[in-house]
């Protein structure tokens, strides 16, 4: 998620420098190439997280439900919802990509225009959902930090003093 934020920050800097005040790029072609690179870099940064993302969300939801109400940020519920929605859509787009990739001719390999254009289109379709993860993913860390700092709901029982028995004297 941090890498995605760095990619977004670099994109914002590039976009600010290469567009006019009206927001239109000075060079459409160069801007499009750079945007496509942003999309690919963001997808690559998300890959290590993809397969554990549902587990992270489930853990955060469990932690959130157990936090004392006064430690919960109101935005966390919304952010977890946004992350769920984005992940659902990313999964759908990934399945579509696999179908598209499998339908390409055998000659369409990475590095060929046909393959690279199809992959670039997939990355472009995925980017806004990946951006949601870059934007809202910090909520996962925040919830985890709050859960670690929260008092445990399992209060340890105080140790009982040992019972001293004295032998009865006759």
C-alpha positions, -999 to 999 in steps of 0.1 A, spaced: 0 0 0 29 23 7 43 16 -27 10 24 -43 9 58 -25 44 66 -37 33 57 -73 2 80 -69 23 108 -55 48 105 -84 18 105 -108 3 136 -93 37 154 -96 40 142 -133 4 152 -141 8 187 -125 39 193 -145 26 180 -178 -9 194 -179 -22 229 -184 -43 248 -159 -74 233 -177 -61 198 -168 -54 188 -204 -20 172 -211 5 191 -232 14 159 -251 -14 133 -252 8 105 -263 35 109 -237 9 114 -210 -9 83 -221 23 62 -219 31 76 -185 -5 69 -173 -2 33 -186 30 29 -166 13 42 -135 -15 17 -139 10 -12 -144 32 -1 -115 1 2 -92 -11 -33 -102 24 -48 -96 26 -31 -61 -8 -46 -52 1 -82 -62 18 -93 -30 -13 -81 -11 -40 -96 -34 -42 -131 -20 -42 -120 17 -65 -90 12 -97 -108 22 -80 -122 53 -68 -87 62 -103 -73 58 -118 -100 79 -92 -95 106 -98 -57 106 -136 -62 108 -132 -85 138 -108 -61 155 -132 -32 148 -161 -50 163 -142 -56 195 -127 -21 200 -141 2 226 -165 26 210 -145 57 220 -114 44 201 -132 38 168 -128 63 139 -161 68 122 -145 66 88 -132 31 93 -165 14 85 -168 33 53 -131 26 44 -135 -11 50 -166 -11 28 -147 7 1 -119 -18 3 -144 -47 1 -161 -32 -30 -127 -25 -47 -115 -60 -40 -146 -76 -53 -143 -55 -85 -106 -63 -88 -113 -100 -85 -139 -97 -113 -115 -78 -135 -88 -103 -128 -111 -131 -140 -119 -111 -171 -82 -106 -177 -76 -143 -175 -103 -150 -201 -90 -122 -223 -54 -135 -220 -65 -171 -228 -84 -159 -258 -54 -141 -273 -37 -159 -302 -7 -181 -293 16 -155 -309 5 -129 -284 31 -131 -257 44 -104 -233 62 -79 -254 39 -81 -284 16 -52 -291 -15 -74 -289 -7 -88 -255 7 -55 -241 -23 -35 -253 -48 -60 -237 -28 -60 -204 -26 -21 -205 -64 -20 -209 -68 -44 -179 -45 -23 -158 -64 9 -168 -98 -7 -158 -83 -19 -125 -65 13 -116 -93 32 -98 -99 1 -75 -62 -2 -68 -62 35 -60 -90 28 -35 -67 4 -18 -39 29 -18 -62 56 -4 -82 36 22 -58 7 30 -42 27 58 -74 20 78 -62 -16 81 -31 -5 99 -50 20 120 -75 -5 132 -48 -30 140 -28 -4 159 -60 5 179 -67 -31 186 -32 -37 199 -34 -6 222 -69 -14 234 -73 -30 268 -79 -67 265 -115 -80 269 -100 -110 287 -91 -95 321 -67 -118 339 -79 -132 372 -58 -120 401 -36 -146 416 -50 -161 448 -28 -161 478 -18 -196 487 -39 -211 515 -18 -218 546 -27 -248 564 -15 -254 598 -14 -288 614 -40 -293 641 -24 -298 675 -39 -323 698 
